[in-house]
Amino acid sequence: MPYRCERVGLMRRKIALIVAVVLVGVAAGLGAAALSALIHGVEILTFGQGESAALRIVTDGTTPLRRLLALMGGGALVTLGWWWLQTCGRPVVSVEAAVVAETSATARPPFPEGVIHALLQIVAVGVGAPVGREVAPRELGALFAGRIADALKIDDEMRRVLVACGAAAGLAGVYHVPFAGAIFALEILLGAFTVRNASIALAVSVIATVVARIEVSPEAFYAVGQVSVSIPSVLWAAVVGALVGLPAEGFGRAVKEVERRRCRKLQVLWAMPLAFLLSGIVAIWLPQVLGNGRSVAQTAYWGASLGLCAALLIAKAAVVLLTLRSGVFGGTLTPALALGAVAGLLAGLLVQPFWPSVDLLTASLAGSAAFLAVSMRAPLTALALVIGFTAQSAPGYLTLAAAVAAGMFVAALWPAARRHN
């Protein structure tokens, strides 16, 4: 009898886990679809058009005045929202803290505040804030996963896996990159590659991606050709990766520093509007810097002049850091990819007078992969994301992998950052 009861209990746990995987995937996918619909609606209201497969650069055709007014109006709205959330709401829990769940507060984050926090990020990016929108769907996915795991009485160890996979599935759904989402869960959030974890991560990401297609286009996020595959191309990609390694490491450390010193509560009432204003002024001449980085990256992939590349590289990095320092919450995934694209293209343009046949597309894609890998400190996730974003074919994986490896190697030469007490 005890043996039979044990078998029944094991079967119930397995069934509960299967149900949880399906429900977490569906919830993360619906969250990703809803946030995608919201940002497209905000963009149409802001710029008169939404970013899509047909319109890769959402600011095309807009006037400087419209961009500035949109930033200031939307900036005022999200400023008040974050001020209220930080002064009147319960503390919002990060995805990383929710995965670890060391305390009851982090194990069960406040749901209304979490949803509002995600919505504010989407509105901010929709009106032109120059940060990524990928954190919001991750936060929603983690929120849903935690509630579902608790309702089904999933044990603590498996609950942690489900929360990480739910967060990663939000990323997978909003960008239609299921494989990259699974790698993100394993490499960054869990830090453990096991058959069980990989199976759950992939299943949740695939379900979320399929569900999110009610709103998210399955087309590649960037319109770009296939990277060339040859020994010279691989070597060239490695050179580009090595060149962007140190700048990427510097950007990653700068992001951590400004996030550590992020303005909060009363400070945001002046810091956020100022950041939106300054971003709007920069966008008078460089409208591509607005938004999550897609415009900058697409400009690089299509080809740009040396001067424009240098200007976009400096301006985009500056407004991203300024915006995060002002108190705005958002991601740096797509901004880092964009910075890598223009940095790689810049390297190619500088080399071109001495090597006229240099492949500029390989340079920009290699720069994206290496810069993203180093700034995130996640080489496999970065490689999977760039492949998914640009729909590269299998032969090109070697070229991009060479760039990632070279970038990570060079970045490792930078002395370790000092820890703050």
Secondary structure, 3 states (H helix, E strand, C coil): CHHHHHHHHHHHHHHHHHHHHHHHHHHHHHHHHHHHHHHHHHHHHHHCCCCCCCCCCCCCCCCHHHHHHHHHHHHHHHHHHHHHHHHHCCCCCCHHHHHHCCCHHHHCCCHHHHHHHHHHHHHHHHCCCCCECCHHHHHHHHHHHHHHHHHCCCCHHHHHHHHHHHHHHHHHHHHCCHHHHHHHHHHHHHCCCCHHHHHHHHHHHHHHHHHHCCCCCCCCCCCCCCCCCCHHHHHHHHHHHHHHHHHHHHHHHHHHHHHHCCCCHHHHHHHHHHHHHHHHHHHHHCHHHCCCCHHHHHHHHHCCCHHHHHHHHHHHHHHHHHHHHCCCCCECHHHHHHHHHHHHHHHHHHHCCCCCCCCHHHHHHHHHHHHHHHHHCCHHHHHHHHHHHHCCCCCHHHHHHHHHHHHHHHHCCCCCCCCCC
